[in-house]
Amino acid sequence: MTADHAEVVVYAVLSGLLGLAIGSFLNVVAYRVPRGESIVSPPSACPRCGTPIRNRHNVPALGWLLLRGRCFDCHEPISPRYPLVELGTGLAFAAVAVRFADEPRLLPAYLAFTAIGIALALIDLDVRRLPDVIVLPSYPVLLALLAIDADGHALLRALYAGAALFAFYFLIAMASPGSMGFGDVKLSGVIGGVLGYLSWGALLTGAFLGFVLGALVGVLLLAVGKAGRKTAVPFGPFMLVGAWVAILGASGLGEAYLRSLGA
């Protein structure tokens, strides 16, 4: 059944609001997980003076604006990254809701993948690491959420696609040691699964875009002198952005290529 315009708007608004709240939590995850700290306690506090953030100031995005980007107690600047992550997560959730408005049973899985992807991208950019504590549980969690859709054929394709992309990344890591971290290899299976559930074209598009985006940014950094030939650039964010673009609709590129091959 096709969702009408009003339903799509409701899905987008509710998912966007959820994304704002989730984005606030992802800021905590991105900061604490690499440090081995609990994401549950203690409550959020100013990273400079350590004073707990008051509830009235902890409203996603709005709290930062009300404080004018400064801690209420020590008046030190608060990074704009916090509201940007919250707003970005809200917009991403809204976009995913629009994409799956006609397939609402898939919405939990792809919202979860979006949240996981944002957290991993932030951590990889910060510390160049994709923590197992996030990546490995993503396999059973996303598999269970995809199973809600009750499409056995698509679920089997997801398993094949996840295994295929994992094997591809593993071979790259073995053939060229140091060119790719094993965090990327582990993440590839997750990405392969969520893309493969949609179609083989989505898998092909998402995987290809990850390498293209990584290469383009690498060349750009070399051109502006921000990186050298041996500079390590985190690849996880490019993998995730490529997957997300394919999920939102670019999978048609891969489908067209497969049709040209008669597949």
Secondary structure as UniProt FT lines:
FT   HELIX           5..32
FT   HELIX           33..35
FT   TURN            47..49
FT   HELIX           55..57
FT   TURN            60..61
FT   HELIX           62..66
FT   TURN            67..69
FT   TURN            72..74
FT   HELIX           81..99
FT   TURN            100..102
FT   HELIX           104..106
FT   HELIX           107..127
FT   HELIX           132..147
FT   TURN            148..149
FT   HELIX           152..175
FT   TURN            177..178
FT   HELIX           182..198
FT   HELIX           200..223
FT   TURN            224..225
FT   TURN            229..230
FT   HELIX           236..245
FT   HELIX           246..250
FT   HELIX           251..260
FT   TURN            261..262
//
